[in-house]
Amino acid sequence: MDTTTYVALSAQVALQKQLETVANNVANANTAGFKADRPFFQSFLEPLQGPGGGVSFVQDAATYIDRTSGSLEVTSNPLDIALDGEGYLGVSGPQGTEYTRDGHLKVGSDGTLTDAAGRAVLSSDGAPIQMPSGFQDPVIKSNGSLKVTVNGRQQDLGQIGVFRPSNPNVIRKGGDGLLTAPQSEMQPVTPDTGGARVVQGSVEGSTVQPMKEIANMTELSRAYERLQTMLTNESDRERKMIDALGHPT
């Protein structure tokens, strides 16, 4: 296999990874709080003897999370919340405390405040939040403080935890749409530290722009096909050359 083939194959591998990333973005275009993934590629130079001194290959380095805020979508559900700014809700996940921007909240059968998947939403001190039986008129302030009315009297239930990483780059995507980060890097958002503002009755939309992603997918598919055609032509050229060398006139 010659250098041209290696270079083309490295580009195809990178394009395949990018196609998978774009396809996942498109699939989550309507997922509340979803942050689009962006691929990161770099050139890898292989030193060679002779003219040029080397060959540049495409290397799939990583993906990173687009931390742009999605648009706020009004639902008028008093238990729905959106985070306007940098911050994440803490939930009790399979790996301990995990994080999400999906603010579709509900109350479990045992009275625990949960996310849409039934995971307990945590307070600012990391404890699950219990909703009293027969509560009415939940009020969630911009700092996450939660109050409800029980038997005509307002009751303070504490503060929904909103957490902010000391270094945004520690945030990683986990399973089931959750985000993970070392707990030592995540600090509760307070009026002094700034960060996300809680908006009641709304959820944050996905940061995916479907039309842009679909157009990107189309261009990536065409680029992949062009490389495949080049590889096929190169293979035919090599086969003809071998046939000619093997059967000299």
N, C-alpha and C positions, 0 to 999 in steps of 0.2 A: 504494500500500500504506500503510495507516494505522498509527498507533502501536501499537494493540492487536496487529496482525499481526506487527509487528517484535518486540515483546516476547515473544509466543508462540513465534516462530521462534527467537529467541535462547535461550529455555528448552529448546526441542526439540534444538537443537545441543548444549547442555550435557548434556542427558539422554542423547543418543546417545553422547557421549564417555564418560559414566559407565557406560552399558550395555556398551560395548566393554571398559572396564577391568574390570568385574565378570566378564564372560565370560572374559577372559584369566585372571583369578584362579581361576575355577571349573575351567578347563582344566588348571591347574597345582596342583590340590588335593593331588595325590599326588606332586608333584615334590620330591625331597629338597632341603632348604635353600632352597626358594623363598620369597621375601619378597613379600607381597601389595602391590599398588599401591593407593593411595588418591587419589581425585580432589580437587582443590582449586579451588573456584569463588569468584568475587567479584562484587560488584555494580558495574555501570558506569553512572554517572549522566550522562544526556544533558541539558544545560541547555535549557530551552524558555521561550518567552515565554508569560505567562498564568498562570492558577491552578495551584498546585503547584510551578511553577518548574523542573520537570524530570521525566524518565522514567527509571526504573531498569531496566537490562537485565542479563541473566545473562551473565557472561563466563567461559569456560573458561580458567582461569589456568594450571594445570599438574597433574601428578600427583606424588605423593611416595611413597617407599618406607617401608612399615611395618617398622621395625627390630626389632619384637618377636621374641624367640627362639621357635622352634618346639619342640615336644616332642621329647625324645630317644627314638629307636626302636632297641631292641637288635636287632642282626643276628647277633652272635657271629662275624662275619667279621673276622679280625684286621687286615685291611687297610682296613676301614671306620673312619672317624673322624667324630665330631661336634664342633662348636665350641660350647662352653657359655659364652656371654658375647659381648662385642663383638669381632669380628675376622673375617678372611677368609683363605681359602687363596689363595696366589698360583699362577697357572698361566700357561703360555706360550700366549697367544692370538694371533689374527690381527693384533691391534693392539699387540702387545708383551705386557707383563705385564698380565693381567686377573685378576679375583677371583671367587671362588665360595664358597658355603656348602655345596655338595654334596660330601659326604665319601665317596662311593662310589669308592674307589681300586682300581687294578689295576696289573699289571706288563705293559708292552708287550713285543713280540717282541724288542726290543733291550735289554731289562732296565731301561728307564726307568720310574720310578713315574709313573703318569698318573691323570687323573680318568676318569670313566665314558666320556667322549667321546674319550679318547686324547690329551688335552693334557698335556704334561709338568707335573708338580707341582714347584714350586720350593722350594728350601731357604731358610733365613732370609737367606742372602746372595744370593739370586736365581738360583742355578744349579740345573739339573735334578738329580734324585736318581737315582743308578744302583743298582739292586739286583743283588747278586752272583749268579752262576749257582749253582743248587742250594741257595739259602738256605732256612731253616726258622725257624719260631717267631718271627715279627716281633713286637717289643715297642715300643709307642709310648707314651711317657710323656705326662703332662699338659702339659708344656712343648713337646711336639712332637718330642723327641729320639727317634731311630729306631735300634733295634738288631736284628740278626738273628743266627741261628746258622748257621755254615758249617763243615762237617766237625767238628762237635762243639765249636767255639769261637765265642764271641760276638764279633760285629764291630759297631763303631759306625759308622753311616752318616751321622751328622750330625743336623740338625734340620729337620723339615718347617716351612716358613715360614708363620707366621700373622701377618697384617699388620692394622694398625689405623689408620684415618684420623685425622689431627689435627683435622679438622673433618668430622663425619659427613655434612654436607650436600653434600660434593663427590662422594659416591658416586652413580653413574648406572647405569641398566640399559643393557647393550649387546645384542649379538646372541647367540643360542644359549644363553640363560640366564646369561650372564656379566655381571659388574659391572665398571665402569670407573672410574678415578680417576687424577688426576695422580700419577705416581710420587713426586714431591716431597712429596706430602701423606700418603703411606703409609709407616708405620714398623713394623719388626718388633716383635712383642709379646715382651717380656722379663719376668722376675719383678719387675723394678723398675717397669716401666710398667703392669703389670696388663693386663687384657683377657681374651680368650677362653681357656678351658681346653680342652685336647684330650682327648676321651673315646674310647678305642679300643673297637672292636666295636659301635659304634652310629652312626647317622646322624641328622641333624636333620630333622624333618618340616617340611612346608610350614606357613606361618602362616595359610593360608587356612582359614576355617571354612565348609565347603560349605553347610550348612543355612542359615547366616546370609546367605551370598552369594546363594543361590538365592532366598531370601525377599526380599532386596534387589532382585534382578533382576526379580522379579514386580511389586514395587511401582513400580519405575522404568518397566516396560513399561506399567503401568496409567496412570501419570502422563503418559507419552508419548501414549497413546491419548486421554486426556482433552484434552490440548492439541490433538491432531489434530481431535477433534470440535469444539472451540472454533473452530479455524481454518476448518473446513468451514462451521460456522454463520455465522461472520463473513463468509465469502466469499458465502454465500447472501444474507445481509442486504445486502451491498454491491450484488450483482447485482440484487436486487429494487428497491433504491433507485435504481440507474441506469436500470432499466426504467421506473420510475414517473416519474422526471425527464425521461426521453426521450420519454415518451408521456403528456403532461399531459392530464387530462380537461377 
